[in-house]
Amino acid sequence: MSMTKSKKYTEDPFAEREAEKYENPVPSREAILLLLKQAGQLLSLKKILGALNIDDEESKVAIRRRLKAMVRDGQLLRNRKNMYGLAQQMGMTCGLIQGHPDGYGFVIPEAGGEDVFLSAKEMRQVLHGDKVMVRSMEGPRGKL
């Protein structure tokens, strides 16, 4: 997916809001989410910058900050190779922790479906009621 300079912000449904908020507006969170959804795969920072037609240093810094904030807020995930994507693209499930008195627990998926088992060792990293992202592994067990 590539955008020309003239389409830099016109494909962003919230370009006007961003222009009002910032002196040097960059594509909105919604535009970045749409880009990643349409790409259907994980994207590097370089590919995101290219697709959004960002070439000046100030905008690059702003996009890096925006991506970091989106990861912090759980809108995006970044893997070890610094590729960005949506949780669904990375095979992740969002859910709530339900602890058991014996130490083990489960992740109850927000979208419904089968619970993910967590061992007592994995439960030491979380508390009952925490919101987490998990990737299911082969078999009935999951891993944080």
Backbone torsions as a table, in degrees:
resi	resn	phi	psi	omega
1	MET	NA	119.2	177.7
2	SER	-126.0	150.9	180.0
3	MET	-120.4	143.2	174.7
4	THR	-86.2	166.4	-179.4
5	LYS	-55.0	-42.1	-177.8
6	SER	-67.2	-22.1	-179.7
7	LYS	-98.4	7.2	-173.8
8	LYS	-48.4	-47.9	-177.5
9	TYR	-114.8	-9.7	-177.9
10	THR	-70.1	-25.2	177.9
11	GLU	-83.0	-6.4	178.7
12	ASP	-89.9	114.0	-178.3
13	PRO	-64.9	-14.9	-178.0
14	PHE	-117.1	26.4	-178.1
15	ALA	-60.9	-40.2	-179.5
16	GLU	-64.0	-42.8	178.3
17	ARG	-60.0	-43.7	-179.8
18	GLU	-65.8	-38.6	179.9
19	ALA	-65.7	-34.2	177.9
20	GLU	-72.0	-35.1	-175.7
21	LYS	-79.4	-35.6	-170.1
22	TYR	-125.0	145.5	177.3
23	GLU	-66.7	-41.8	177.8
24	ASN	-117.1	82.5	-174.0
25	PRO	-67.2	145.2	174.4
26	VAL	-122.4	166.8	179.4
27	PRO	-54.2	143.8	-177.3
28	SER	-70.4	167.7	175.2
29	ARG	-58.1	-41.4	-178.9
30	GLU	-61.6	-40.0	179.5
31	ALA	-66.3	-38.2	178.7
32	ILE	-67.5	-42.5	177.5
33	LEU	-61.7	-42.2	178.9
34	LEU	-63.3	-43.0	178.2
35	LEU	-57.7	-47.9	-179.0
36	LEU	-66.9	-36.5	178.2
37	LYS	-65.9	-44.9	-179.5
38	GLN	-68.0	-33.4	179.1
39	ALA	-66.1	-34.5	178.4
40	GLY	69.4	14.0	179.4
41	GLN	-153.1	170.5	177.2
42	LEU	-71.9	145.0	-179.9
43	LEU	-126.6	143.3	174.7
44	SER	-80.4	166.0	176.7
45	LEU	-58.0	-41.9	-179.4
46	LYS	-59.3	-43.6	180.0
47	LYS	-69.5	-36.2	177.3
48	ILE	-64.7	-46.2	178.8
49	LEU	-60.6	-41.4	179.4
50	GLY	-65.4	-44.2	-179.3
51	ALA	-65.5	-32.6	179.6
52	LEU	-90.3	1.1	179.2
53	ASN	58.1	44.6	178.3
54	ILE	-98.3	119.2	-179.5
55	ASP	-129.6	-17.0	179.2
56	ASP	-85.6	148.1	-172.8
57	GLU	-60.9	-39.4	-179.1
58	GLU	-62.2	-42.6	178.9
59	SER	-69.8	-34.9	177.2
60	LYS	-61.6	-44.1	178.5
61	VAL	-62.6	-42.5	-179.7
62	ALA	-63.9	-40.6	178.6
63	ILE	-66.5	-41.5	177.1
64	ARG	-58.0	-44.4	179.0
65	ARG	-64.1	-42.1	-180.0
66	ARG	-63.6	-44.3	178.8
67	LEU	-62.2	-42.0	178.8
68	LYS	-61.1	-42.4	178.5
69	ALA	-65.8	-38.2	179.6
70	MET	-67.4	-36.1	175.3
71	VAL	-66.6	-45.6	179.3
72	ARG	-57.9	-40.2	-177.5
73	ASP	-84.2	-0.6	177.1
74	GLY	82.2	9.0	178.4
75	GLN	-76.4	-31.2	179.9
76	LEU	-130.4	162.7	171.5
77	LEU	-122.5	148.2	175.1
78	ARG	-122.9	129.2	-179.0
79	ASN	-91.1	-177.4	-177.3
80	ARG	-65.2	-21.0	178.8
81	LYS	-92.1	12.3	-179.0
82	ASN	59.1	37.3	174.3
83	MET	-101.1	139.2	-178.2
84	TYR	-103.1	145.8	177.6
85	GLY	-166.5	173.5	175.9
86	LEU	-83.1	154.8	-178.1
87	ALA	-55.0	-40.6	-178.5
88	GLN	-63.9	-34.2	179.8
89	GLN	-69.3	-22.7	-177.9
90	MET	-101.9	8.2	178.6
91	GLY	70.6	26.6	-177.4
92	MET	-97.2	149.5	177.6
93	THR	-124.1	135.1	178.2
94	CYS	-96.1	138.0	179.6
95	GLY	-167.1	-179.2	-179.3
96	LEU	-109.0	143.4	178.9
97	ILE	-78.8	133.5	173.0
98	GLN	-124.2	109.1	-177.8
99	GLY	-84.2	156.5	177.0
100	HIS	-118.2	145.0	-179.3
101	PRO	-55.9	-24.3	-179.9
102	ASP	-81.0	-0.2	174.9
103	GLY	107.9	-31.3	178.4
104	TYR	-81.0	178.0	179.5
105	GLY	-163.7	-171.8	-178.2
106	PHE	-140.4	153.7	167.3
107	VAL	-101.5	122.0	177.9
108	ILE	-95.1	107.0	-176.5
109	PRO	-60.4	136.3	178.0
110	GLU	-63.1	-35.7	-177.0
111	ALA	-82.9	3.5	-176.9
112	GLY	86.9	-177.9	-178.6
113	GLY	102.6	-171.1	-174.9
114	GLU	-72.8	138.9	176.2
115	ASP	-67.6	152.9	178.3
116	VAL	-107.4	123.4	-178.8
117	PHE	-74.7	138.3	174.1
118	LEU	-123.9	131.0	179.0
119	SER	-70.1	167.2	178.0
120	ALA	-59.7	-36.8	178.4
121	LYS	-62.6	-44.5	178.7
122	GLU	-67.5	-33.6	-179.4
123	MET	-68.1	-18.8	177.7
124	ARG	-67.2	-16.0	-178.6
125	GLN	-91.7	-8.3	-175.1
126	VAL	-136.9	169.3	175.9
127	LEU	-122.4	155.2	176.4
128	HIS	-54.0	130.8	178.4
129	GLY	93.1	-8.8	178.0
130	ASP	-64.2	147.4	173.5
131	LYS	-96.3	126.6	-175.0
132	VAL	-135.3	166.3	171.9
133	MET	-115.9	130.7	179.3
134	VAL	-130.0	155.3	172.6
135	ARG	-116.3	121.7	179.0
136	SER	-71.7	139.1	177.9
137	MET	-102.6	176.3	177.1
138	GLU	-58.0	139.6	177.8
139	GLY	85.9	-170.5	-173.9
140	PRO	-78.9	-6.5	-176.9
141	ARG	-97.0	154.5	177.4
142	GLY	-123.4	174.5	179.0
143	LYS	-139.1	134.9	178.0
144	LEU	-65.0	NA	NA
